[in-house]
Amino acid sequence: MQKNLNEHRRNAERWRLCKSKYERKKYISKTHVRWSELLRLPYFNLIRFLVVDLMHNLFL
């Protein structure tokens, strides 16, 4: 599944702007994206630099 980094950043920013926990929970269930402070770094590609731990890698 190919993800677009700009779309991911937009979705994360929208999650960050949600006013309540309920809104955030609802938004996560729709997009599966949360905000991370690492997204402020222009060179950090959260999709490319994702680390899958060894145990879960066995299922891929």
N, CA and C atoms as an extended XYZ file, in Angstrom:
180
Properties=species:S:1:pos:R:3:atomname:S:1:resname:S:1:resid:I:1 pbc="F F F"
N         0.843       -1.178        0.000 N   MET     1
C         0.000        0.000        0.000 CA  MET     1
C         0.890        1.245        0.000 C   MET     1
N         0.774        2.032       -1.025 N   GLN     2
C         1.580        3.244       -1.162 CA  GLN     2
C         0.878        4.407       -0.459 C   GLN     2
N         1.613        5.094        0.381 N   LYS     3
C         1.050        6.249        1.092 CA  LYS     3
C         1.726        7.521        0.605 C   LYS     3
N         0.984        8.579        0.613 N   ASN     4
C         1.491        9.877        0.216 CA  ASN     4
C         1.890       10.639        1.481 C   ASN     4
N         3.136       11.075        1.541 N   LEU     5
C         3.639       11.761        2.732 CA  LEU     5
C         2.889       13.065        2.993 C   LEU     5
N         2.604       13.828        1.960 N   ASN     6
C         1.884       15.096        2.148 CA  ASN     6
C         0.476       14.859        2.687 C   ASN     6
N        -0.171       13.840        2.178 N   GLU     7
C        -1.509       13.505        2.672 CA  GLU     7
C        -1.433       13.068        4.143 C   GLU     7
N        -0.413       12.311        4.473 N   HIS     8
C        -0.219       11.867        5.853 CA  HIS     8
C        -0.012       13.068        6.780 C   HIS     8
N         0.812       14.005        6.359 N   ARG     9
C         1.053       15.211        7.172 CA  ARG     9
C        -0.228       16.029        7.345 C   ARG     9
N        -1.003       16.154        6.274 N   ARG    10
C        -2.277       16.891        6.355 CA  ARG    10
C        -3.232       16.219        7.339 C   ARG    10
N        -3.334       14.897        7.242 N   ASN    11
C        -4.219       14.167        8.156 CA  ASN    11
C        -3.749       14.299        9.600 C   ASN    11
N        -2.453       14.252        9.814 N   ALA    12
C        -1.917       14.399       11.170 CA  ALA    12
C        -2.190       15.801       11.711 C   ALA    12
N        -2.046       16.793       10.866 N   GLU    13
C        -2.316       18.175       11.287 CA  GLU    13
C        -3.793       18.347       11.640 C   GLU    13
N        -4.663       17.748       10.859 N   ARG    14
C        -6.099       17.815       11.165 CA  ARG    14
C        -6.408       17.123       12.488 C   ARG    14
N        -5.727       15.996       12.744 N   TRP    15
C        -5.920       15.307       14.029 CA  TRP    15
C        -5.505       16.225       15.176 C   TRP    15
N        -4.380       16.910       14.997 N   ARG    16
C        -3.868       17.798       16.042 CA  ARG    16
C        -4.834       18.944       16.326 C   ARG    16
N        -5.565       19.377       15.323 N   LEU    17
C        -6.490       20.500       15.485 CA  LEU    17
C        -7.861       20.098       16.035 C   LEU    17
N        -8.095       18.813       16.199 N   CYS    18
C        -9.366       18.370       16.789 CA  CYS    18
C        -9.479       18.908       18.211 C   CYS    18
N       -10.678       19.282       18.591 N   LYS    19
C       -10.895       19.949       19.879 CA  LYS    19
C       -11.046       18.994       21.061 C   LYS    19
N       -11.603       17.823       20.845 N   SER    20
C       -11.881       16.929       21.975 CA  SER    20
C       -11.306       15.538       21.726 C   SER    20
N       -11.255       14.758       22.794 N   LYS    21
C       -10.787       13.376       22.678 CA  LYS    21
C       -11.711       12.574       21.771 C   LYS    21
N       -12.998       12.845       21.879 N   TYR    22
C       -13.970       12.131       21.049 CA  TYR    22
C       -13.724       12.406       19.565 C   TYR    22
N       -13.490       13.677       19.220 N   GLU    23
C       -13.205       14.036       17.824 CA  GLU    23
C       -11.944       13.333       17.332 C   GLU    23
N       -10.917       13.325       18.171 N   ARG    24
C        -9.658       12.676       17.789 CA  ARG    24
C        -9.846       11.179       17.590 C   ARG    24
N       -10.583       10.570       18.488 N   LYS    25
C       -10.825        9.131       18.376 CA  LYS    25
C       -11.583        8.810       17.089 C   LYS    25
N       -12.565        9.617       16.782 N   LYS    26
C       -13.351        9.434       15.563 CA  LYS    26
C       -12.476        9.645       14.323 C   LYS    26
N       -11.607       10.649       14.371 N   TYR    27
C       -10.733       10.942       13.235 CA  TYR    27
C        -9.702        9.826       13.028 C   TYR    27
N        -9.191        9.277       14.118 N   ILE    28
C        -8.232        8.171       14.022 CA  ILE    28
C        -8.885        6.958       13.378 C   ILE    28
N       -10.114        6.671       13.747 N   SER    29
C       -10.785        5.507       13.164 CA  SER    29
C       -11.014        5.687       11.664 C   SER    29
N       -11.079        6.935       11.225 N   LYS    30
C       -11.283        7.205        9.801 CA  LYS    30
C        -9.967        7.192        9.020 C   LYS    30
N        -8.912        7.796        9.564 N   THR    31
C        -7.664        7.964        8.807 CA  THR    31
C        -6.501        7.117        9.314 C   THR    31
N        -6.581        6.640       10.553 N   HIS    32
C        -5.499        5.863       11.180 CA  HIS    32
C        -4.211        6.676       11.299 C   HIS    32
N        -4.348        7.974       11.512 N   VAL    33
C        -3.190        8.872       11.597 CA  VAL    33
C        -3.288        9.715       12.858 C   VAL    33
N        -2.158        9.855       13.540 N   ARG    34
C        -2.052       10.748       14.700 CA  ARG    34
C        -0.889       11.699       14.475 C   ARG    34
N        -0.873       12.757       15.256 N   TRP    35
C         0.197       13.741       15.175 CA  TRP    35
C         1.438       13.235       15.895 C   TRP    35
N         2.594       13.537       15.346 N   SER    36
C         3.873       13.274       15.992 CA  SER    36
C         4.728       14.521       15.838 C   SER    36
N         5.459       14.868       16.865 N   GLU    37
C         6.335       16.037       16.783 CA  GLU    37
C         7.410       15.856       15.712 C   GLU    37
N         7.705       14.625       15.360 N   LEU    38
C         8.684       14.373       14.296 CA  LEU    38
C         8.211       14.928       12.954 C   LEU    38
N         6.913       15.108       12.796 N   LEU    39
C         6.388       15.652       11.542 CA  LEU    39
C         6.776       17.115       11.338 C   LEU    39
N         7.230       17.773       12.379 N   ARG    40
C         7.700       19.156       12.229 CA  ARG    40
C         9.039       19.222       11.488 C   ARG    40
N         9.772       18.127       11.492 N   LEU    41
C        11.068       18.092       10.813 CA  LEU    41
C        10.841       17.886        9.317 C   LEU    41
N        11.276       18.821        8.490 N   PRO    42
C        10.985       18.720        7.052 CA  PRO    42
C        11.651       17.519        6.377 C   PRO    42
N        12.744       17.042        6.917 N   TYR    43
C        13.467       15.932        6.295 CA  TYR    43
C        12.988       14.569        6.780 C   TYR    43
N        12.142       14.539        7.793 N   PHE    44
C        11.729       13.265        8.368 CA  PHE    44
C        10.534       12.706        7.609 C   PHE    44
N        10.710       11.534        7.037 N   ASN    45
C         9.642       10.864        6.303 CA  ASN    45
C         9.106        9.745        7.188 C   ASN    45
N         8.002        9.998        7.827 N   LEU    46
C         7.451        9.056        8.796 CA  LEU    46
C         7.048        7.733        8.151 C   LEU    46
N         6.690        7.759        6.901 N   ILE    47
C         6.293        6.535        6.206 CA  ILE    47
C         7.520        5.703        5.842 C   ILE    47
N         8.528        6.333        5.325 N   ARG    48
C         9.734        5.613        4.913 CA  ARG    48
C        10.549        5.123        6.111 C   ARG    48
N        10.587        5.898        7.181 N   PHE    49
C        11.425        5.569        8.327 CA  PHE    49
C        10.713        4.725        9.378 C   PHE    49
N         9.576        4.170        9.028 N   LEU    50
C         8.827        3.329        9.952 CA  LEU    50
C         9.612        2.056       10.254 C   LEU    50
N         9.709        1.722       11.520 N   VAL    51
C        10.421        0.516       11.936 CA  VAL    51
C         9.394       -0.522       12.366 C   VAL    51
N         9.500       -1.701       11.786 N   VAL    52
C         8.633       -2.804       12.177 CA  VAL    52
C         9.457       -3.713       13.072 C   VAL    52
N         8.965       -3.951       14.281 N   ASP    53
C         9.750       -4.779       15.198 CA  ASP    53
C         9.798       -6.224       14.705 C   ASP    53
N        10.745       -6.958       15.196 N   LEU    54
C        11.021       -8.304       14.717 CA  LEU    54
C         9.822       -9.242       14.845 C   LEU    54
N         9.123       -9.173       15.951 N   MET    55
C         7.995      -10.081       16.151 CA  MET    55
C         6.904       -9.858       15.100 C   MET    55
N         6.575       -8.594       14.828 N   HIS    56
C         5.516       -8.303       13.869 CA  HIS    56
C         6.003       -8.452       12.430 C   HIS    56
N         7.286       -8.407       12.231 N   ASN    57
C         7.842       -8.594       10.901 CA  ASN    57
C         7.604      -10.017       10.405 C   ASN    57
N         7.488      -10.963       11.307 N   LEU    58
C         7.249      -12.354       10.921 CA  LEU    58
C         5.908      -12.529       10.217 C   LEU    58
N         4.963      -11.652       10.501 N   PHE    59
C         3.637      -11.762        9.897 CA  PHE    59
C         3.553      -11.076        8.542 C   PHE    59
N         4.589      -10.345        8.159 N   LEU    60
C         4.560       -9.669        6.861 CA  LEU    60
C         4.935      -10.635        5.827 C   LEU    60
